[in-house]
Amino acid sequence: MNELRRAGYALLAAFLTACSSSTPQQRADQAAIAAMAPLKRQYSGLVMGFDLRGPSTLVISVDLQAYIDTDDDTLRAMKRDALTRWRSAWAAAHPHQHGILHVRFIDFVGHKVASETTKV
C-alpha cells in the first residue's frame, strides 16, 4: 500500500512539473509583455494592457476617452515608444530573424483606434 501511495505521489509530482514548465514561446511572450510594462506606467490612464496576437502583432488596449483627450505630441510619442519597445523585445526573442511587426491600439470593445508597423 505504501508503495502504491509513493508511486501515486511521484506520478502527481511529475504531472505538476510538466504542467508548470513553460515553453520557450511562452517565456518569450512573457518577456515581451514585461518589456512593455513601463509604457503602462509612463502613460498611466491611457495604456491599459497588452496582448500578443500571433508572432508579430502586439495589441495595446487604451482608454478611449483618455486617448481622445491626449494631445497629438503625446500620442505620437506613445506610439513611437510602443513600437520601439515591441521591436526591441521581438528582436531579443528572435535573434537574426527578419519580419514586419505590428502594434494595434484598441479600445475596450476591441475597435482599432490606431496602428503602427515596422520592419525588423
Secondary structure, DSSP 8 states (H G I E B T S, - for coil): -HHHHHHHHHHHHHHHHHHHS--HHHHHHHHHHHHHHHHHHHTTTTEEEEEEETTTEEEEEE-HHHHHHS-HHHHHHHHHHHHHHHHHHHHHHSTT---EEEEEEE-TT--EEEEEEEE-
